[in-house]
Amino acid sequence: MRVLLTGSSGWLGRYLAPLLARNGHDVTGFDVVPGAHTEVIGTVADRPLIDRTMGAHGIEAIVHAGALHKPDIARYPRQAFVDVNVTGTLNLLEAAVAAGNDRFLFTSTTSLMVRADVRAGAGEAGAWWMDEDFAPVEPRNIYGITKLAAEQACRLFHREHGIDVAILRTGRFFPEDDDTHAVPSGENLKANELLNRRLTVEDAAAAHLAALEAASAIGCDTFILSAPPPFARADAEELARDARAVIARHYPDAAELYAAKGWVLPQIIDRVYDPSRAERRFGWRARTDFGSVLAALRDRTGLPFAHDPDYTSPIIAQERDACMC
Ligand SMILES: NC(=O)c1ccc[n+]([C@@H]2O[C@H](COP(=O)([O-])OP(=O)(O)OC[C@H]3O[C@@H](n4cnc5c(N)ncnc54)[C@H](O)[C@@H]3O)[C@@H](O)[C@H]2O)c1
């Protein structure tokens, strides 16, 4: 299939573009900054450029992963988020329908589900259980607002034009450090997050490939992408009180392996993302989970996830380089 991939210079794009190609797809990378997998340099806000690209490359499907996202909030005005994330998505949907495409993939974010009360900590019943039916959705920042608006545009186009749409609400997969969480940090934090709210970039890319290929069976649906948590809903109350006890039941040697590494397990877990719908509906399940981390600690092999404190989004890196000239 001839696929237009937006965000092809980014962290996800650099894994997803080669994965699509290895699986027989002819990928045209589209990004506002250059990259090894980017053929067309420009913004998704530029509708004529999108139309020209669709025609010149005979595009049959769009995977829309390009965006301004959370780290960009500090650097861009809100209007830029509307231009890129809302107008850009609308442009791509219009172009997809005009070109007669039968499928469209939108990379969304679990972040849009984080309301003020979710961010404040566990709820009355314990840890928040976050699946696709979680409601009401009230994003707490311009990133979430514009991603939610883009999701709604995808759904509208499915209703009005019949184009199949998979909305992939992706959990954390960034390689850099968390800008809001200092202790624990680095690899320890990422390992902990694989329990409830993270996946590897390789698994995120694999989910996009699987959803693209299953689009006609999906129709129109929203999916949470995250590593499979070892917990059940029945654990929610205890997770918010004593997560280490729950973890010990699932992984009896976790505390010992962590201690040997000088790491700490979370004392409480206040939310769990449930990715089971993606497995039920299109057969995707993340290959790397918390158990994979423990296996690596046990076997003294490399950690199964990327950690790069120096990673910066290409769009930010380009601006930084321009300032230094
Ligand atoms: N990184 C995460 O943990 C995470 C979590 C949830 C969802 N997401 C989503 O995954 C997608 C990919 O994110 P990433 O982590 O690879 O981020 P990234 O910043 O590394 O990549 C995003 C890419 O989008 C490009 N882009 C920005 N504005 C553009 C425009 N106007 N036109 C075309 N391209 C533009 C950037 O240049 C960049 O290459 C995004 O949609 C993001 O919202 C990321």
The ligand as a Tripos MOL2 file, in Angstrom:
@<TRIPOS>MOLECULE
LIG
   44    48     1     0     0
SMALL
NO_CHARGES

@<TRIPOS>ATOM
      1 N1          6.3430   10.4880   22.6290 N.am      1 LIG1
      2 C1          5.3510   10.0510   23.3710 C.2       1 LIG1
      3 O1          5.5740    9.5300   24.4750 O.2       1 LIG1
      4 C2          3.9330   10.1610   22.8450 C.ar      1 LIG1
      5 C3          2.8890    9.7150   23.6670 C.ar      1 LIG1
      6 C4          1.5980    9.7490   23.1730 C.ar      1 LIG1
      7 C5          1.3520   10.1960   21.8920 C.ar      1 LIG1
      8 N2          2.3840   10.6490   21.1280 N.ar      1 LIG1
      9 C6          2.0820   11.0920   19.7570 C.3       1 LIG1
     10 O2          2.8850   10.3340   18.8710 O.3       1 LIG1
     11 C7          3.1490   11.1130   17.7110 C.3       1 LIG1
     12 C8          4.6250   11.0630   17.4060 C.3       1 LIG1
     13 O3          5.3140   11.6680   18.4970 O.3       1 LIG1
     14 P1          6.8790   11.5130   18.7180 P.3       1 LIG1
     15 O4          7.0930   11.0900   20.0790 O.co2     1 LIG1
     16 O5          7.4810   10.7620   17.5980 O.co2     1 LIG1
     17 O6          7.2850   13.0460   18.6760 O.3       1 LIG1
     18 P2          8.4210   13.8000   17.8700 P.3       1 LIG1
     19 O7          8.3660   15.2220   18.3180 O.co2     1 LIG1
     20 O8          9.7090   13.0760   17.9650 O.co2     1 LIG1
     21 O9          7.8740   13.6880   16.4040 O.3       1 LIG1
     22 C9          6.7940   14.4750   15.9240 C.3       1 LIG1
     23 C10         7.1140   14.8570   14.5030 C.3       1 LIG1
     24 O10         6.0520   15.6840   13.9950 O.3       1 LIG1
     25 C11         6.6780   16.6630   13.2040 C.3       1 LIG1
     26 N3          5.8170   17.8300   13.0140 N.ar      1 LIG1
     27 C12         5.5770   18.8240   13.9110 C.ar      1 LIG1
     28 N4          4.8160   19.7730   13.3350 N.ar      1 LIG1
     29 C13         4.5700   19.3590   12.0600 C.ar      1 LIG1
     30 C14         3.8570   19.9280   10.9740 C.ar      1 LIG1
     31 N5          3.2630   21.1330   11.0750 N.pl3     1 LIG1
     32 N6          3.8020   19.2520    9.8040 N.ar      1 LIG1
     33 C15         4.4440   18.0530    9.6670 C.ar      1 LIG1
     34 N7          5.1520   17.4780   10.6700 N.ar      1 LIG1
     35 C16         5.2000   18.1210   11.8520 C.ar      1 LIG1
     36 C17         7.9410   17.0370   13.9680 C.3       1 LIG1
     37 O11         8.8900   17.7010   13.1560 O.3       1 LIG1
     38 C18         8.4150   15.6730   14.4300 C.3       1 LIG1
     39 O12         9.3180   15.0950   13.5120 O.3       1 LIG1
     40 C19         2.5720   12.5010   17.9670 C.3       1 LIG1
     41 O13         1.3340   12.6050   17.3230 O.3       1 LIG1
     42 C20         2.3980   12.5400   19.4770 C.3       1 LIG1
     43 O14         1.3480   13.3870   19.8450 O.3       1 LIG1
     44 C21         3.6580   10.6480   21.5760 C.ar      1 LIG1
@<TRIPOS>BOND
     1     1     2 1
     2     2     3 2
     3     2     4 1
     4     4     5 ar
     5     4    44 ar
     6     5     6 ar
     7     6     7 ar
     8     7     8 ar
     9     8     9 1
    10     8    44 ar
    11     9    10 1
    12     9    42 1
    13    10    11 1
    14    11    12 1
    15    11    40 1
    16    12    13 1
    17    13    14 1
    18    14    15 2
    19    14    16 1
    20    14    17 1
    21    17    18 1
    22    18    19 2
    23    18    20 1
    24    18    21 1
    25    21    22 1
    26    22    23 1
    27    23    24 1
    28    23    38 1
    29    24    25 1
    30    25    26 1
    31    25    36 1
    32    26    27 ar
    33    26    35 ar
    34    27    28 ar
    35    28    29 ar
    36    29    30 ar
    37    29    35 ar
    38    30    31 1
    39    30    32 ar
    40    32    33 ar
    41    33    34 ar
    42    34    35 ar
    43    36    37 1
    44    36    38 1
    45    38    39 1
    46    40    41 1
    47    40    42 1
    48    42    43 1
@<TRIPOS>SUBSTRUCTURE
     1 LIG1         1 GROUP 0 **** ****
